Each structure stands twice: as structure tokens, then as C-alpha cells.
Amino acid sequence: MTGTYEHSIDGKGRLFIPAKLREELGVSFYLAAGVDACLAIYPQETWERFTEKFSSLPMSATKSMRRLFANAAKCELDSQGRIVIPQKLRGYANLDRDVVIIGVNDRAEIWSAETWNAQEEEEMTPEKMSACMEALGF
């Protein structure tokens, strides 16, 4: 998944998912807390790989992931291409009204527009992009 999309969450907590992402996400997908101050949207296949890996861990190692699964939501689009983002997840990612949805390879992320724009302004320099590519071996 790729791209950046700016949208707004309405008063009922609903968010429009762009058509390009809807095609890649499929009929149902999962919404969960992300590793940063964002939410992650996982297509069914990606979520299944994630849960398979989780299932292979010893029970003692899974405690830290309880909150992720307890607050994850299976989503299906309404007739207008929207999902409802649960209040707890909106609070986790500090989502109020304006959000940015970005494609991140095998998932999408939902960010507060303010947080994303500040981070992008700081990180989107030729020097930092070059250093990142080098660190990844490209």
C-alpha cells in the first residue's frame, strides 16, 4: 500500500477510506493500535500472518500484546466507504477531526494530521532519506 490521503473523522467517529485503499484492504480488515502514535489497518491476510506469529509464541511472551488484541476491531465498510473508529483507539492515536491515512507496504496507518505533518516536516529531508536507505542496505 502506498500514498497519502487527508480526510476527516465525523462526529460519530466514522472515517472515509479512500477507494484505492479499499481495493487493497478487501471486504473486511482489522484496525489496531500502531507502534507509534497512530492506528494500523491490516488487510485480512496480513492480520492472519500477524496472529499466526503471535500464536507460535510461548504464553509468557504474549502478555504484552493483550491490549493490542483487546482493543483491535474487525472492520467492514458501510455503503459510503466508511469505518467507525472506536473511541479508545481514537484516544490512543490522538485522533480528533483531521487525519492522514498513509500506505505502509502491507498495511495502512491513520495519523492525527497535526502529528503526521510535524513528523513528516522533520523527517522528510534528502539527508534523512539517504541515511534511512543506507541503514536498510539500499
Secondary structure by P-SEA (a helix, b strand, c coil): cbbbbbbbbcccbbbbbcaaaaaaaccccccccccccbbbbbcaaaaaaaaaaaaaccccccccaaaaaaacccccccccbbbbbcaaaaaaaccccbbbbbbcccbbbbccaaaaaaaaaacccaaaaaaaaaaacc
